Amino acid sequence: QMTDPFDVLLRSHSLRQFREWEAEGLDFHHIGYLRLARTEEQMKLFAKSVEYQREMGFKASVYDSKDLQKLVPHLDSTGLAGGIFGP
């Protein structure tokens, strides 16, 4: 969900550390993340973020407001432009 290349790089390094801890027996629940946008300007940042994340090997996707309902059925997407989700 990061919108800055440096933040995505930092997340990549952090994820490697979490994977090392998992290999040592520490248990993490992989639930993903969802960040919401109220404006089209935020959605443009999310689209750029997806590009950065894919370059780093992450699987993030941008969703418009109606597709958010499919992703999270109990979410009221009124007033939202959309969001970004990474599993």
PDB file of N, CA, C and O in Angstrom:
ATOM      1  N   GLN A   1       0.805  -1.189   0.000  1.00  0.00           N
ATOM      2  CA  GLN A   1       0.000   0.000   0.000  1.00  0.00           C
ATOM      3  C   GLN A   1       0.848   1.253   0.000  1.00  0.00           C
ATOM      4  O   GLN A   1       0.321   2.365  -0.044  1.00  0.00           O
ATOM      5  N   MET A   2       2.137   1.085   0.048  1.00  0.00           N
ATOM      6  CA  MET A   2       3.048   2.232   0.076  1.00  0.00           C
ATOM      7  C   MET A   2       3.029   2.952  -1.266  1.00  0.00           C
ATOM      8  O   MET A   2       2.897   2.330  -2.320  1.00  0.00           O
ATOM      9  N   THR A   3       3.164   4.275  -1.210  1.00  0.00           N
ATOM     10  CA  THR A   3       3.117   5.060  -2.438  1.00  0.00           C
ATOM     11  C   THR A   3       4.469   5.682  -2.779  1.00  0.00           C
ATOM     12  O   THR A   3       4.559   6.515  -3.681  1.00  0.00           O
ATOM     13  N   ASP A   4       5.506   5.288  -2.071  1.00  0.00           N
ATOM     14  CA  ASP A   4       6.847   5.802  -2.302  1.00  0.00           C
ATOM     15  C   ASP A   4       7.784   4.618  -2.545  1.00  0.00           C
ATOM     16  O   ASP A   4       7.745   3.644  -1.792  1.00  0.00           O
ATOM     17  N   PRO A   5       8.622   4.683  -3.578  1.00  0.00           N
ATOM     18  CA  PRO A   5       9.510   3.555  -3.873  1.00  0.00           C
ATOM     19  C   PRO A   5      10.396   3.149  -2.686  1.00  0.00           C
ATOM     20  O   PRO A   5      10.630   1.959  -2.474  1.00  0.00           O
ATOM     21  N   PHE A   6      10.885   4.119  -1.916  1.00  0.00           N
ATOM     22  CA  PHE A   6      11.715   3.790  -0.761  1.00  0.00           C
ATOM     23  C   PHE A   6      10.931   2.969   0.259  1.00  0.00           C
ATOM     24  O   PHE A   6      11.462   2.013   0.824  1.00  0.00           O
ATOM     25  N   ASP A   7       9.669   3.335   0.498  1.00  0.00           N
ATOM     26  CA  ASP A   7       8.840   2.596   1.451  1.00  0.00           C
ATOM     27  C   ASP A   7       8.595   1.162   0.977  1.00  0.00           C
ATOM     28  O   ASP A   7       8.555   0.238   1.789  1.00  0.00           O
ATOM     29  N   VAL A   8       8.433   0.978  -0.322  1.00  0.00           N
ATOM     30  CA  VAL A   8       8.246  -0.370  -0.864  1.00  0.00           C
ATOM     31  C   VAL A   8       9.530  -1.181  -0.674  1.00  0.00           C
ATOM     32  O   VAL A   8       9.477  -2.358  -0.319  1.00  0.00           O
ATOM     33  N   LEU A   9      10.665  -0.555  -0.908  1.00  0.00           N
ATOM     34  CA  LEU A   9      11.951  -1.226  -0.702  1.00  0.00           C
ATOM     35  C   LEU A   9      12.124  -1.616   0.771  1.00  0.00           C
ATOM     36  O   LEU A   9      12.568  -2.724   1.070  1.00  0.00           O
ATOM     37  N   LEU A  10      11.778  -0.723   1.673  1.00  0.00           N
ATOM     38  CA  LEU A  10      11.855  -1.011   3.099  1.00  0.00           C
ATOM     39  C   LEU A  10      10.947  -2.185   3.462  1.00  0.00           C
ATOM     40  O   LEU A  10      11.332  -3.049   4.249  1.00  0.00           O
ATOM     41  N   ARG A  11       9.764  -2.216   2.899  1.00  0.00           N
ATOM     42  CA  ARG A  11       8.825  -3.317   3.137  1.00  0.00           C
ATOM     43  C   ARG A  11       9.406  -4.633   2.636  1.00  0.00           C
ATOM     44  O   ARG A  11       9.236  -5.673   3.272  1.00  0.00           O
ATOM     45  N   SER A  12      10.084  -4.588   1.509  1.00  0.00           N
ATOM     46  CA  SER A  12      10.700  -5.791   0.961  1.00  0.00           C
ATOM     47  C   SER A  12      11.752  -6.345   1.922  1.00  0.00           C
ATOM     48  O   SER A  12      11.802  -7.551   2.165  1.00  0.00           O
ATOM     49  N   HIS A  13      12.581  -5.473   2.460  1.00  0.00           N
ATOM     50  CA  HIS A  13      13.594  -5.912   3.429  1.00  0.00           C
ATOM     51  C   HIS A  13      12.939  -6.455   4.696  1.00  0.00           C
ATOM     52  O   HIS A  13      13.388  -7.458   5.250  1.00  0.00           O
ATOM     53  N   SER A  14      11.890  -5.798   5.149  1.00  0.00           N
ATOM     54  CA  SER A  14      11.177  -6.247   6.354  1.00  0.00           C
ATOM     55  C   SER A  14      10.562  -7.624   6.140  1.00  0.00           C
ATOM     56  O   SER A  14      10.607  -8.476   7.028  1.00  0.00           O
ATOM     57  N   LEU A  15       9.989  -7.838   4.962  1.00  0.00           N
ATOM     58  CA  LEU A  15       9.360  -9.122   4.673  1.00  0.00           C
ATOM     59  C   LEU A  15      10.383 -10.255   4.714  1.00  0.00           C
ATOM     60  O   LEU A  15      10.083 -11.348   5.195  1.00  0.00           O
ATOM     61  N   ARG A  16      11.581  -9.998   4.216  1.00  0.00           N
ATOM     62  CA  ARG A  16      12.633 -11.012   4.285  1.00  0.00           C
ATOM     63  C   ARG A  16      12.936 -11.375   5.739  1.00  0.00           C
ATOM     64  O   ARG A  16      13.142 -12.544   6.064  1.00  0.00           O
ATOM     65  N   GLN A  17      12.962 -10.361   6.614  1.00  0.00           N
ATOM     66  CA  GLN A  17      13.223 -10.628   8.033  1.00  0.00           C
ATOM     67  C   GLN A  17      12.098 -11.452   8.650  1.00  0.00           C
ATOM     68  O   GLN A  17      12.360 -12.383   9.411  1.00  0.00           O
ATOM     69  N   PHE A  18      10.853 -11.120   8.331  1.00  0.00           N
ATOM     70  CA  PHE A  18       9.732 -11.896   8.847  1.00  0.00           C
ATOM     71  C   PHE A  18       9.807 -13.351   8.376  1.00  0.00           C
ATOM     72  O   PHE A  18       9.508 -14.268   9.142  1.00  0.00           O
ATOM     73  N   ARG A  19      10.199 -13.559   7.134  1.00  0.00           N
ATOM     74  CA  ARG A  19      10.323 -14.931   6.616  1.00  0.00           C
ATOM     75  C   ARG A  19      11.416 -15.704   7.353  1.00  0.00           C
ATOM     76  O   ARG A  19      11.274 -16.903   7.593  1.00  0.00           O
ATOM     77  N   GLU A  20      12.508 -15.022   7.713  1.00  0.00           N
ATOM     78  CA  GLU A  20      13.561 -15.673   8.504  1.00  0.00           C
ATOM     79  C   GLU A  20      13.014 -16.083   9.869  1.00  0.00           C
ATOM     80  O   GLU A  20      13.286 -17.184  10.347  1.00  0.00           O
ATOM     81  N   TRP A  21      12.251 -15.203  10.485  1.00  0.00           N
ATOM     82  CA  TRP A  21      11.668 -15.534  11.793  1.00  0.00           C
ATOM     83  C   TRP A  21      10.702 -16.704  11.681  1.00  0.00           C
ATOM     84  O   TRP A  21      10.650 -17.561  12.563  1.00  0.00           O
ATOM     85  N   GLU A  22       9.935 -16.739  10.588  1.00  0.00           N
ATOM     86  CA  GLU A  22       9.026 -17.865  10.380  1.00  0.00           C
ATOM     87  C   GLU A  22       9.805 -19.176  10.241  1.00  0.00           C
ATOM     88  O   GLU A  22       9.393 -20.206  10.774  1.00  0.00           O
ATOM     89  N   ALA A  23      10.917 -19.134   9.535  1.00  0.00           N
ATOM     90  CA  ALA A  23      11.744 -20.324   9.360  1.00  0.00           C
ATOM     91  C   ALA A  23      12.289 -20.818  10.703  1.00  0.00           C
ATOM     92  O   ALA A  23      12.595 -22.001  10.859  1.00  0.00           O
ATOM     93  N   GLU A  24      12.407 -19.910  11.662  1.00  0.00           N
ATOM     94  CA  GLU A  24      12.880 -20.273  13.001  1.00  0.00           C
ATOM     95  C   GLU A  24      11.733 -20.704  13.910  1.00  0.00           C
ATOM     96  O   GLU A  24      11.958 -21.047  15.071  1.00  0.00           O
ATOM     97  N   GLY A  25      10.498 -20.688  13.388  1.00  0.00           N
ATOM     98  CA  GLY A  25       9.364 -21.195  14.148  1.00  0.00           C
ATOM     99  C   GLY A  25       8.380 -20.164  14.651  1.00  0.00           C
ATOM    100  O   GLY A  25       7.376 -20.534  15.259  1.00  0.00           O
ATOM    101  N   LEU A  26       8.623 -18.889  14.424  1.00  0.00           N
ATOM    102  CA  LEU A  26       7.678 -17.853  14.839  1.00  0.00           C
ATOM    103  C   LEU A  26       6.507 -17.846  13.870  1.00  0.00           C
ATOM    104  O   LEU A  26       6.711 -17.851  12.656  1.00  0.00           O
ATOM    105  N   ASP A  27       5.292 -17.835  14.383  1.00  0.00           N
ATOM    106  CA  ASP A  27       4.092 -17.954  13.557  1.00  0.00           C
ATOM    107  C   ASP A  27       3.473 -16.582  13.288  1.00  0.00           C
ATOM    108  O   ASP A  27       3.221 -15.818  14.220  1.00  0.00           O
ATOM    109  N   PHE A  28       3.231 -16.275  12.022  1.00  0.00           N
ATOM    110  CA  PHE A  28       2.555 -15.045  11.624  1.00  0.00           C
ATOM    111  C   PHE A  28       1.302 -15.405  10.837  1.00  0.00           C
ATOM    112  O   PHE A  28       1.280 -16.406  10.121  1.00  0.00           O
ATOM    113  N   HIS A  29       0.270 -14.598  10.969  1.00  0.00           N
ATOM    114  CA  HIS A  29      -0.952 -14.769  10.183  1.00  0.00           C
ATOM    115  C   HIS A  29      -0.870 -13.846   8.979  1.00  0.00           C
ATOM    116  O   HIS A  29      -0.766 -12.629   9.135  1.00  0.00           O
ATOM    117  N   HIS A  30      -0.917 -14.406   7.795  1.00  0.00           N
ATOM    118  CA  HIS A  30      -0.827 -13.638   6.552  1.00  0.00           C
ATOM    119  C   HIS A  30      -2.239 -13.242   6.133  1.00  0.00           C
ATOM    120  O   HIS A  30      -2.963 -14.036   5.532  1.00  0.00           O
ATOM    121  N   ILE A  31      -2.623 -12.010   6.457  1.00  0.00           N
ATOM    122  CA  ILE A  31      -3.985 -11.568   6.170  1.00  0.00           C
ATOM    123  C   ILE A  31      -4.036 -10.492   5.086  1.00  0.00           C
ATOM    124  O   ILE A  31      -5.120 -10.106   4.649  1.00  0.00           O
ATOM    125  N   GLY A  32      -2.883 -10.012   4.655  1.00  0.00           N
ATOM    126  CA  GLY A  32      -2.851  -8.982   3.631  1.00  0.00           C
ATOM    127  C   GLY A  32      -3.136  -7.608   4.198  1.00  0.00           C
ATOM    128  O   GLY A  32      -3.151  -7.412   5.413  1.00  0.00           O
ATOM    129  N   TYR A  33      -3.359  -6.663   3.306  1.00  0.00           N
ATOM    130  CA  TYR A  33      -3.644  -5.291   3.708  1.00  0.00           C
ATOM    131  C   TYR A  33      -4.588  -4.657   2.706  1.00  0.00           C
ATOM    132  O   TYR A  33      -4.620  -5.027   1.533  1.00  0.00           O
ATOM    133  N   LEU A  34      -5.342  -3.711   3.184  1.00  0.00           N
ATOM    134  CA  LEU A  34      -6.258  -2.952   2.340  1.00  0.00           C
ATOM    135  C   LEU A  34      -6.133  -1.491   2.728  1.00  0.00           C
ATOM    136  O   LEU A  34      -6.292  -1.136   3.896  1.00  0.00           O
ATOM    137  N   ARG A  35      -5.851  -0.649   1.755  1.00  0.00           N
ATOM    138  CA  ARG A  35      -5.787   0.793   1.980  1.00  0.00           C
ATOM    139  C   ARG A  35      -6.825   1.437   1.077  1.00  0.00           C
ATOM    140  O   ARG A  35      -6.909   1.130  -0.112  1.00  0.00           O
ATOM    141  N   LEU A  36      -7.613   2.333   1.655  1.00  0.00           N
ATOM    142  CA  LEU A  36      -8.733   2.929   0.925  1.00  0.00           C
ATOM    143  C   LEU A  36      -8.405   4.335   0.435  1.00  0.00           C
ATOM    144  O   LEU A  36      -7.598   5.047   1.032  1.00  0.00           O
ATOM    145  N   ALA A  37      -9.051   4.719  -0.668  1.00  0.00           N
ATOM    146  CA  ALA A  37      -8.866   6.044  -1.261  1.00  0.00           C
ATOM    147  C   ALA A  37     -10.214   6.736  -1.391  1.00  0.00           C
ATOM    148  O   ALA A  37     -11.215   6.117  -1.754  1.00  0.00           O
ATOM    149  N   ARG A  38     -10.222   8.009  -1.093  1.00  0.00           N
ATOM    150  CA  ARG A  38     -11.433   8.815  -1.262  1.00  0.00           C
ATOM    151  C   ARG A  38     -11.399   9.650  -2.540  1.00  0.00           C
ATOM    152  O   ARG A  38     -12.436  10.127  -3.001  1.00  0.00           O
ATOM    153  N   THR A  39     -10.206   9.825  -3.112  1.00  0.00           N
ATOM    154  CA  THR A  39     -10.073  10.698  -4.284  1.00  0.00           C
ATOM    155  C   THR A  39      -9.394   9.967  -5.434  1.00  0.00           C
ATOM    156  O   THR A  39      -8.718   8.957  -5.241  1.00  0.00           O
ATOM    157  N   GLU A  40      -9.590  10.499  -6.629  1.00  0.00           N
ATOM    158  CA  GLU A  40      -8.922   9.946  -7.809  1.00  0.00           C
ATOM    159  C   GLU A  40      -7.417  10.183  -7.734  1.00  0.00           C
ATOM    160  O   GLU A  40      -6.636   9.382  -8.249  1.00  0.00           O
ATOM    161  N   GLU A  41      -7.009  11.268  -7.101  1.00  0.00           N
ATOM    162  CA  GLU A  41      -5.580  11.545  -6.919  1.00  0.00           C
ATOM    163  C   GLU A  41      -4.924  10.435  -6.094  1.00  0.00           C
ATOM    164  O   GLU A  41      -3.821   9.996  -6.418  1.00  0.00           O
ATOM    165  N   GLN A  42      -5.586   9.983  -5.042  1.00  0.00           N
ATOM    166  CA  GLN A  42      -5.070   8.873  -4.242  1.00  0.00           C
ATOM    167  C   GLN A  42      -5.023   7.591  -5.076  1.00  0.00           C
ATOM    168  O   GLN A  42      -4.090   6.798  -4.952  1.00  0.00           O
ATOM    169  N   MET A  43      -6.023   7.394  -5.915  1.00  0.00           N
ATOM    170  CA  MET A  43      -6.043   6.211  -6.765  1.00  0.00           C
ATOM    171  C   MET A  43      -4.854   6.210  -7.740  1.00  0.00           C
ATOM    172  O   MET A  43      -4.295   5.154  -8.037  1.00  0.00           O
ATOM    173  N   LYS A  44      -4.476   7.388  -8.231  1.00  0.00           N
ATOM    174  CA  LYS A  44      -3.304   7.477  -9.108  1.00  0.00           C
ATOM    175  C   LYS A  44      -2.045   7.073  -8.355  1.00  0.00           C
ATOM    176  O   LYS A  44      -1.185   6.387  -8.907  1.00  0.00           O
ATOM    177  N   LEU A  45      -1.930   7.492  -7.100  1.00  0.00           N
ATOM    178  CA  LEU A  45      -0.785   7.080  -6.282  1.00  0.00           C
ATOM    179  C   LEU A  45      -0.785   5.566  -6.073  1.00  0.00           C
ATOM    180  O   LEU A  45       0.269   4.932  -6.104  1.00  0.00           O
ATOM    181  N   PHE A  46      -1.960   4.995  -5.863  1.00  0.00           N
ATOM    182  CA  PHE A  46      -2.063   3.548  -5.678  1.00  0.00           C
ATOM    183  C   PHE A  46      -1.622   2.807  -6.940  1.00  0.00           C
ATOM    184  O   PHE A  46      -0.948   1.781  -6.855  1.00  0.00           O
ATOM    185  N   ALA A  47      -2.001   3.327  -8.111  1.00  0.00           N
ATOM    186  CA  ALA A  47      -1.600   2.692  -9.376  1.00  0.00           C
ATOM    187  C   ALA A  47      -0.074   2.695  -9.515  1.00  0.00           C
ATOM    188  O   ALA A  47       0.512   1.706  -9.957  1.00  0.00           O
ATOM    189  N   LYS A  48       0.563   3.802  -9.140  1.00  0.00           N
ATOM    190  CA  LYS A  48       2.031   3.855  -9.169  1.00  0.00           C
ATOM    191  C   LYS A  48       2.616   2.883  -8.160  1.00  0.00           C
ATOM    192  O   LYS A  48       3.616   2.222  -8.437  1.00  0.00           O
ATOM    193  N   SER A  49       1.999   2.796  -6.998  1.00  0.00           N
ATOM    194  CA  SER A  49       2.470   1.893  -5.960  1.00  0.00           C
ATOM    195  C   SER A  49       2.447   0.442  -6.432  1.00  0.00           C
ATOM    196  O   SER A  49       3.370  -0.320  -6.146  1.00  0.00           O
ATOM    197  N   VAL A  50       1.395   0.059  -7.155  1.00  0.00           N
ATOM    198  CA  VAL A  50       1.308  -1.299  -7.679  1.00  0.00           C
ATOM    199  C   VAL A  50       2.488  -1.582  -8.601  1.00  0.00           C
ATOM    200  O   VAL A  50       3.045  -2.679  -8.580  1.00  0.00           O
ATOM    201  N   GLU A  51       2.871  -0.596  -9.410  1.00  0.00           N
ATOM    202  CA  GLU A  51       4.030  -0.767 -10.290  1.00  0.00           C
ATOM    203  C   GLU A  51       5.289  -1.020  -9.467  1.00  0.00           C
ATOM    204  O   GLU A  51       6.034  -1.959  -9.751  1.00  0.00           O
ATOM    205  N   TYR A  52       5.537  -0.188  -8.443  1.00  0.00           N
ATOM    206  CA  TYR A  52       6.711  -0.364  -7.584  1.00  0.00           C
ATOM    207  C   TYR A  52       6.690  -1.740  -6.925  1.00  0.00           C
ATOM    208  O   TYR A  52       7.695  -2.451  -6.889  1.00  0.00           O
ATOM    209  N   GLN A  53       5.516  -2.093  -6.407  1.00  0.00           N
ATOM    210  CA  GLN A  53       5.408  -3.342  -5.672  1.00  0.00           C
ATOM    211  C   GLN A  53       5.642  -4.550  -6.570  1.00  0.00           C
ATOM    212  O   GLN A  53       6.295  -5.509  -6.157  1.00  0.00           O
ATOM    213  N   ARG A  54       5.126  -4.516  -7.770  1.00  0.00           N
ATOM    214  CA  ARG A  54       5.327  -5.647  -8.694  1.00  0.00           C
ATOM    215  C   ARG A  54       6.796  -5.788  -9.062  1.00  0.00           C
ATOM    216  O   ARG A  54       7.295  -6.902  -9.218  1.00  0.00           O
ATOM    217  N   GLU A  55       7.494  -4.657  -9.202  1.00  0.00           N
ATOM    218  CA  GLU A  55       8.932  -4.696  -9.478  1.00  0.00           C
ATOM    219  C   GLU A  55       9.687  -5.373  -8.331  1.00  0.00           C
ATOM    220  O   GLU A  55      10.727  -5.993  -8.550  1.00  0.00           O
ATOM    221  N   MET A  56       9.162  -5.252  -7.110  1.00  0.00           N
ATOM    222  CA  MET A  56       9.801  -5.838  -5.933  1.00  0.00           C
ATOM    223  C   MET A  56       9.267  -7.241  -5.623  1.00  0.00           C
ATOM    224  O   MET A  56       9.687  -7.857  -4.643  1.00  0.00           O
ATOM    225  N   GLY A  57       8.348  -7.746  -6.446  1.00  0.00           N
ATOM    226  CA  GLY A  57       7.835  -9.098  -6.269  1.00  0.00           C
ATOM    227  C   GLY A  57       6.564  -9.219  -5.453  1.00  0.00           C
ATOM    228  O   GLY A  57       6.155 -10.333  -5.125  1.00  0.00           O
ATOM    229  N   PHE A  58       5.924  -8.107  -5.115  1.00  0.00           N
ATOM    230  CA  PHE A  58       4.668  -8.151  -4.366  1.00  0.00           C
ATOM    231  C   PHE A  58       3.489  -8.273  -5.325  1.00  0.00           C
ATOM    232  O   PHE A  58       3.606  -7.959  -6.510  1.00  0.00           O
ATOM    233  N   LYS A  59       2.351  -8.731  -4.802  1.00  0.00           N
ATOM    234  CA  LYS A  59       1.153  -8.945  -5.623  1.00  0.00           C
ATOM    235  C   LYS A  59       0.027  -8.021  -5.163  1.00  0.00           C
ATOM    236  O   LYS A  59      -0.942  -8.485  -4.562  1.00  0.00           O
ATOM    237  N   ALA A  60       0.139  -6.767  -5.426  1.00  0.00           N
ATOM    238  CA  ALA A  60      -0.897  -5.802  -5.053  1.00  0.00           C
ATOM    239  C   ALA A  60      -1.771  -5.498  -6.261  1.00  0.00           C
ATOM    240  O   ALA A  60      -1.333  -5.615  -7.406  1.00  0.00           O
ATOM    241  N   SER A  61      -3.020  -5.103  -5.988  1.00  0.00           N
ATOM    242  CA  SER A  61      -3.952  -4.729  -7.056  1.00  0.00           C
ATOM    243  C   SER A  61      -4.779  -3.537  -6.615  1.00  0.00           C
ATOM    244  O   SER A  61      -5.051  -3.352  -5.428  1.00  0.00           O
ATOM    245  N   VAL A  62      -5.175  -2.730  -7.592  1.00  0.00           N
ATOM    246  CA  VAL A  62      -6.046  -1.580  -7.352  1.00  0.00           C
ATOM    247  C   VAL A  62      -7.478  -2.004  -7.670  1.00  0.00           C
ATOM    248  O   VAL A  62      -7.730  -2.691  -8.660  1.00  0.00           O
ATOM    249  N   TYR A  63      -8.404  -1.586  -6.824  1.00  0.00           N
ATOM    250  CA  TYR A  63      -9.829  -1.904  -6.991  1.00  0.00           C
ATOM    251  C   TYR A  63     -10.633  -0.622  -6.998  1.00  0.00           C
ATOM    252  O   TYR A  63     -10.373   0.274  -6.196  1.00  0.00           O
ATOM    253  N   ASP A  64     -11.616  -0.516  -7.899  1.00  0.00           N
ATOM    254  CA  ASP A  64     -12.511   0.636  -7.815  1.00  0.00           C
ATOM    255  C   ASP A  64     -13.531   0.365  -6.707  1.00  0.00           C
ATOM    256  O   ASP A  64     -13.564  -0.727  -6.141  1.00  0.00           O
ATOM    257  N   SER A  65     -14.353   1.357  -6.406  1.00  0.00           N
ATOM    258  CA  SER A  65     -15.235   1.254  -5.235  1.00  0.00           C
ATOM    259  C   SER A  65     -16.216   0.085  -5.323  1.00  0.00           C
ATOM    260  O   SER A  65     -16.497  -0.553  -4.309  1.00  0.00           O
ATOM    261  N   LYS A  66     -16.739  -0.205  -6.504  1.00  0.00           N
ATOM    262  CA  LYS A  66     -17.697  -1.318  -6.595  1.00  0.00           C
ATOM    263  C   LYS A  66     -17.008  -2.667  -6.436  1.00  0.00           C
ATOM    264  O   LYS A  66     -17.605  -3.609  -5.914  1.00  0.00           O
ATOM    265  N   ASP A  67     -15.756  -2.768  -6.880  1.00  0.00           N
ATOM    266  CA  ASP A  67     -15.023  -4.017  -6.710  1.00  0.00           C
ATOM    267  C   ASP A  67     -14.572  -4.227  -5.269  1.00  0.00           C
ATOM    268  O   ASP A  67     -14.319  -5.358  -4.855  1.00  0.00           O
ATOM    269  N   LEU A  68     -14.470  -3.141  -4.503  1.00  0.00           N
ATOM    270  CA  LEU A  68     -14.156  -3.280  -3.077  1.00  0.00           C
ATOM    271  C   LEU A  68     -15.239  -4.079  -2.369  1.00  0.00           C
ATOM    272  O   LEU A  68     -14.943  -4.873  -1.476  1.00  0.00           O
ATOM    273  N   GLN A  69     -16.499  -3.872  -2.766  1.00  0.00           N
ATOM    274  CA  GLN A  69     -17.627  -4.604  -2.173  1.00  0.00           C
ATOM    275  C   GLN A  69     -17.461  -6.101  -2.378  1.00  0.00           C
ATOM    276  O   GLN A  69     -17.804  -6.891  -1.499  1.00  0.00           O
ATOM    277  N   LYS A  70     -16.936  -6.496  -3.536  1.00  0.00           N
ATOM    278  CA  LYS A  70     -16.723  -7.917  -3.810  1.00  0.00           C
ATOM    279  C   LYS A  70     -15.578  -8.468  -2.963  1.00  0.00           C
ATOM    280  O   LYS A  70     -15.612  -9.612  -2.511  1.00  0.00           O
ATOM    281  N   LEU A  71     -14.582  -7.641  -2.764  1.00  0.00           N
ATOM    282  CA  LEU A  71     -13.414  -8.048  -1.978  1.00  0.00           C
ATOM    283  C   LEU A  71     -13.748  -8.145  -0.492  1.00  0.00           C
ATOM    284  O   LEU A  71     -13.349  -9.092   0.186  1.00  0.00           O
ATOM    285  N   VAL A  72     -14.487  -7.151   0.004  1.00  0.00           N
ATOM    286  CA  VAL A  72     -14.876  -7.098   1.417  1.00  0.00           C
ATOM    287  C   VAL A  72     -16.384  -6.829   1.460  1.00  0.00           C
ATOM    288  O   VAL A  72     -16.800  -5.671   1.483  1.00  0.00           O
ATOM    289  N   PRO A  73     -17.205  -7.881   1.471  1.00  0.00           N
ATOM    290  CA  PRO A  73     -18.655  -7.716   1.354  1.00  0.00           C
ATOM    291  C   PRO A  73     -19.297  -6.814   2.414  1.00  0.00           C
ATOM    292  O   PRO A  73     -20.302  -6.163   2.126  1.00  0.00           O
ATOM    293  N   HIS A  74     -18.755  -6.761   3.607  1.00  0.00           N
ATOM    294  CA  HIS A  74     -19.360  -5.943   4.669  1.00  0.00           C
ATOM    295  C   HIS A  74     -18.890  -4.488   4.641  1.00  0.00           C
ATOM    296  O   HIS A  74     -19.305  -3.700   5.491  1.00  0.00           O
ATOM    297  N   LEU A  75     -18.034  -4.112   3.684  1.00  0.00           N
ATOM    298  CA  LEU A  75     -17.524  -2.753   3.583  1.00  0.00           C
ATOM    299  C   LEU A  75     -18.536  -1.847   2.891  1.00  0.00           C
ATOM    300  O   LEU A  75     -19.045  -2.187   1.823  1.00  0.00           O
ATOM    301  N   ASP A  76     -18.828  -0.707   3.486  1.00  0.00           N
ATOM    302  CA  ASP A  76     -19.663   0.311   2.841  1.00  0.00           C
ATOM    303  C   ASP A  76     -18.724   1.217   2.044  1.00  0.00           C
ATOM    304  O   ASP A  76     -17.983   2.009   2.628  1.00  0.00           O
ATOM    305  N   SER A  77     -18.751   1.106   0.742  1.00  0.00           N
ATOM    306  CA  SER A  77     -17.824   1.857  -0.109  1.00  0.00           C
ATOM    307  C   SER A  77     -18.345   3.223  -0.526  1.00  0.00           C
ATOM    308  O   SER A  77     -17.773   3.861  -1.410  1.00  0.00           O
ATOM    309  N   THR A  78     -19.426   3.678   0.101  1.00  0.00           N
ATOM    310  CA  THR A  78     -19.967   4.996  -0.196  1.00  0.00           C
ATOM    311  C   THR A  78     -18.898   6.059   0.061  1.00  0.00           C
ATOM    312  O   THR A  78     -18.289   6.086   1.130  1.00  0.00           O
ATOM    313  N   GLY A  79     -18.676   6.923  -0.913  1.00  0.00           N
ATOM    314  CA  GLY A  79     -17.709   8.007  -0.769  1.00  0.00           C
ATOM    315  C   GLY A  79     -16.270   7.608  -1.045  1.00  0.00           C
ATOM    316  O   GLY A  79     -15.364   8.434  -0.933  1.00  0.00           O
ATOM    317  N   LEU A  80     -16.052   6.355  -1.404  1.00  0.00           N
ATOM    318  CA  LEU A  80     -14.699   5.896  -1.711  1.00  0.00           C
ATOM    319  C   LEU A  80     -14.483   5.853  -3.211  1.00  0.00           C
ATOM    320  O   LEU A  80     -15.388   5.506  -3.970  1.00  0.00           O
ATOM    321  N   ALA A  81     -13.275   6.209  -3.635  1.00  0.00           N
ATOM    322  CA  ALA A  81     -12.905   6.078  -5.037  1.00  0.00           C
ATOM    323  C   ALA A  81     -12.447   4.657  -5.324  1.00  0.00           C
ATOM    324  O   ALA A  81     -12.575   4.175  -6.449  1.00  0.00           O
ATOM    325  N   GLY A  82     -11.917   3.990  -4.318  1.00  0.00           N
ATOM    326  CA  GLY A  82     -11.422   2.625  -4.478  1.00  0.00           C
ATOM    327  C   GLY A  82     -10.408   2.299  -3.420  1.00  0.00           C
ATOM    328  O   GLY A  82     -10.445   2.845  -2.318  1.00  0.00           O
ATOM    329  N   GLY A  83      -9.499   1.407  -3.755  1.00  0.00           N
ATOM    330  CA  GLY A  83      -8.490   1.010  -2.788  1.00  0.00           C
ATOM    331  C   GLY A  83      -7.408   0.168  -3.422  1.00  0.00           C
ATOM    332  O   GLY A  83      -7.448  -0.148  -4.611  1.00  0.00           O
ATOM    333  N   ILE A  84      -6.441  -0.186  -2.596  1.00  0.00           N
ATOM    334  CA  ILE A  84      -5.348  -1.060  -3.016  1.00  0.00           C
ATOM    335  C   ILE A  84      -5.299  -2.210  -2.030  1.00  0.00           C
ATOM    336  O   ILE A  84      -5.384  -2.005  -0.819  1.00  0.00           O
ATOM    337  N   PHE A  85      -5.161  -3.425  -2.551  1.00  0.00           N
ATOM    338  CA  PHE A  85      -5.115  -4.617  -1.691  1.00  0.00           C
ATOM    339  C   PHE A  85      -3.925  -5.452  -2.080  1.00  0.00           C
ATOM    340  O   PHE A  85      -3.647  -5.657  -3.262  1.00  0.00           O
ATOM    341  N   GLY A  86      -3.229  -5.930  -1.081  1.00  0.00           N
ATOM    342  CA  GLY A  86      -2.128  -6.862  -1.277  1.00  0.00           C
ATOM    343  C   GLY A  86      -2.330  -8.071  -0.393  1.00  0.00           C
ATOM    344  O   GLY A  86      -2.474  -7.941   0.823  1.00  0.00           O
ATOM    345  N   PRO A  87      -2.342  -9.248  -0.997  1.00  0.00           N
ATOM    346  CA  PRO A  87      -2.591 -10.454  -0.205  1.00  0.00           C
ATOM    347  C   PRO A  87      -1.410 -10.805   0.675  1.00  0.00           C
ATOM    348  O   PRO A  87      -1.458 -11.794   1.406  1.00  0.00           O
TER     349      PRO A  87
END
